[in-house]
Amino acid sequence: MVCPNCKGEIADDARFCNTCGRTLIAQTADSNASAPPAAAMGAQQAPLMSSAVQSAGVPDNVAGALCYLFGWVSGLVFLLVAPYNARKSVRFHAWQSILLSISIAVLYVALGIAIFVLTLITRGLLVILYPLLLALPALVLVVVIMLIVKAYNNDRLVLPIIGEMAERLA
């Protein structure tokens, strides 16, 4: 079969042309390969991209879950990418991801400094608190997994302080 738009060779059962992307009309067995294009038959001009390319995109629940996947980086990406930064739910999850990442970094540094200083003051007595510093990543992982699952299920888990700030920023 031949594409009526670009005259490129296409498969008989094709729904769109692989060369120009034009959507093809269903042709009956008695029609010939030189059938007029859809626009000449009274239909609207077909877009130059296939429907698979046009409908490409991530649903809001998946975008919200992906905001937490790589911390502040993925949150920032979804704040900057055009179709997603217009959606309030995606903006909320992106901001909450960014604020959570910043909070974790600040908490981790402050806790490390506090344990170091207290260990120096007490001459090594607070070394037993170092496991707390090592347990923090496991706690963060649990919280992030909960946020991803909630976002994927179209639920909104609003974290204390951070979540309220994210709602205002979104």
C-alpha positions as CSV (number, residue, x, y, z in Angstrom):
1,M,0.0,0.0,0.0
2,V,1.1,3.6,-0.6
3,C,0.7,6.5,1.8
4,P,-1.6,9.1,0.2
5,N,0.4,11.9,1.8
6,C,4.1,11.2,1.1
7,K,3.7,8.3,-1.3
8,G,5.9,6.1,0.9
9,E,5.5,2.4,1.0
10,I,3.5,1.1,4.0
11,A,2.1,-2.2,5.2
12,D,-1.4,-3.1,4.2
13,D,-2.6,-3.2,7.9
14,A,-0.8,0.0,9.0
15,R,-2.8,2.6,10.9
16,F,-0.3,5.4,10.2
17,C,2.6,6.0,7.9
18,N,6.0,5.3,9.3
19,T,7.6,7.9,7.1
20,C,5.4,11.0,7.6
21,G,3.4,9.9,10.6
22,R,0.0,10.6,9.0
23,T,-3.0,8.6,10.3
24,L,-4.4,6.5,7.6
25,I,-8.1,6.0,6.9
26,A,-9.5,2.4,6.9
27,Q,-9.6,1.3,3.3
28,T,-12.0,-1.4,2.1
29,A,-10.8,-4.3,0.0
30,D,-12.3,-2.8,-3.2
31,S,-10.5,0.5,-2.9
32,N,-7.3,1.0,-4.7
33,A,-3.9,2.2,-3.4
34,S,-4.4,5.7,-4.9
35,A,-7.4,6.6,-2.6
36,P,-7.7,10.3,-1.8
37,P,-6.3,11.5,1.5
38,A,-8.6,11.9,4.5
39,A,-8.7,15.7,4.1
40,A,-10.1,15.4,0.6
41,M,-12.9,13.1,1.8
42,G,-14.2,15.8,4.2
43,A,-12.4,14.6,7.3
44,Q,-10.1,16.9,9.2
45,Q,-6.4,17.0,8.3
46,A,-4.6,14.2,10.1
47,P,-1.8,15.3,12.4
48,L,1.8,14.7,11.3
49,M,2.6,12.6,14.4
50,S,1.2,9.2,15.2
51,S,-1.3,8.9,18.0
52,A,1.2,6.9,20.0
53,V,3.6,9.9,20.0
54,Q,0.8,12.4,20.8
55,S,-0.5,10.5,23.7
56,A,2.9,9.9,25.2
57,G,3.0,11.2,28.7
58,V,3.0,10.1,32.3
59,P,-0.3,10.1,34.3
60,D,-0.4,12.3,37.4
61,N,-0.1,9.5,39.9
62,V,3.0,8.1,38.2
63,A,4.5,11.5,37.9
64,G,3.8,12.1,41.6
65,A,5.5,8.9,42.5
66,L,8.5,9.5,40.3
67,C,9.0,12.9,42.1
68,Y,10.3,11.0,45.1
69,L,12.5,8.5,43.2
70,F,15.7,10.5,43.0
71,G,15.0,13.1,45.7
72,W,15.4,16.7,44.9
73,V,16.6,16.0,41.4
74,S,13.4,14.3,40.2
75,G,11.3,16.8,42.1
76,L,13.1,19.6,40.3
77,V,12.7,17.9,36.9
78,F,8.9,17.6,37.4
79,L,8.7,21.3,38.4
80,L,10.5,22.4,35.3
81,V,8.9,20.1,32.7
82,A,6.1,21.8,31.0
83,P,3.1,19.5,31.0
84,Y,3.7,18.5,34.7
85,N,4.4,21.8,36.3
86,A,0.9,22.9,35.5
87,R,-0.7,20.1,37.5
88,K,-1.2,21.0,41.2
89,S,-0.9,17.4,42.4
90,V,2.5,16.9,40.6
91,R,3.7,20.2,41.9
92,F,2.8,19.3,45.4
93,H,4.8,16.0,45.2
94,A,7.7,17.7,43.5
95,W,7.9,20.4,46.2
96,Q,7.5,17.9,49.0
97,S,10.3,15.8,47.5
98,I,12.6,18.8,47.3
99,L,11.9,20.0,50.8
100,L,12.2,16.5,52.2
101,S,15.6,16.1,50.6
102,I,16.8,19.4,52.0
103,S,15.5,18.5,55.4
104,I,17.2,15.2,55.4
105,A,20.5,16.7,54.4
106,V,20.3,19.4,57.1
107,L,19.2,16.8,59.8
108,Y,22.0,14.4,58.8
109,V,24.7,17.1,59.0
110,A,23.3,18.6,62.3
111,L,23.1,15.2,63.9
112,G,26.6,14.3,62.8
113,I,28.0,17.5,64.2
114,A,26.1,17.2,67.5
115,I,27.2,13.6,68.0
116,F,30.8,14.6,67.2
117,V,30.8,17.5,69.6
118,L,29.1,15.6,72.4
119,T,31.5,12.7,71.9
120,L,34.5,15.1,72.3
121,I,32.9,16.7,75.4
122,T,32.1,13.4,77.1
123,R,35.4,11.8,76.0
124,G,33.9,9.1,73.8
125,L,30.9,8.2,75.9
126,L,28.4,9.1,73.1
127,V,30.0,6.9,70.5
128,I,27.1,4.6,71.2
129,L,24.9,7.2,69.4
130,Y,26.6,6.6,66.0
131,P,24.2,3.8,65.2
132,L,21.5,6.5,65.2
133,L,23.4,8.3,62.5
134,L,23.6,5.0,60.5
135,A,19.9,4.2,61.0
136,L,18.8,7.5,59.5
137,P,19.1,6.3,55.9
138,A,16.9,3.2,56.6
139,L,14.2,5.5,58.1
140,V,14.4,7.8,55.1
141,L,14.0,4.8,52.8
142,V,10.9,3.7,54.6
143,V,9.4,7.2,54.4
144,V,10.2,7.6,50.7
145,I,8.7,4.2,49.9
146,M,5.5,5.2,51.8
147,L,5.4,8.5,49.8
148,I,5.9,6.7,46.5
149,V,3.1,4.2,47.2
150,K,0.7,6.9,48.4
151,A,1.4,9.1,45.4
152,Y,0.9,6.2,43.0
153,N,-2.4,5.4,44.6
154,N,-3.5,9.0,44.2
155,D,-3.4,9.6,47.9
156,R,-1.6,12.6,49.4
157,L,0.6,11.9,52.4
158,V,1.2,15.4,53.9
159,L,4.4,15.3,56.0
160,P,4.4,17.6,59.0
161,I,5.9,21.0,58.4
162,I,7.4,20.0,55.0
163,G,4.0,19.0,53.5
164,E,2.3,22.2,54.6
165,M,5.0,24.2,53.0
166,A,4.7,22.1,49.8
167,E,1.0,22.7,49.7
168,R,1.6,26.5,49.9
169,L,4.3,26.3,47.2
170,A,2.2,24.1,44.9
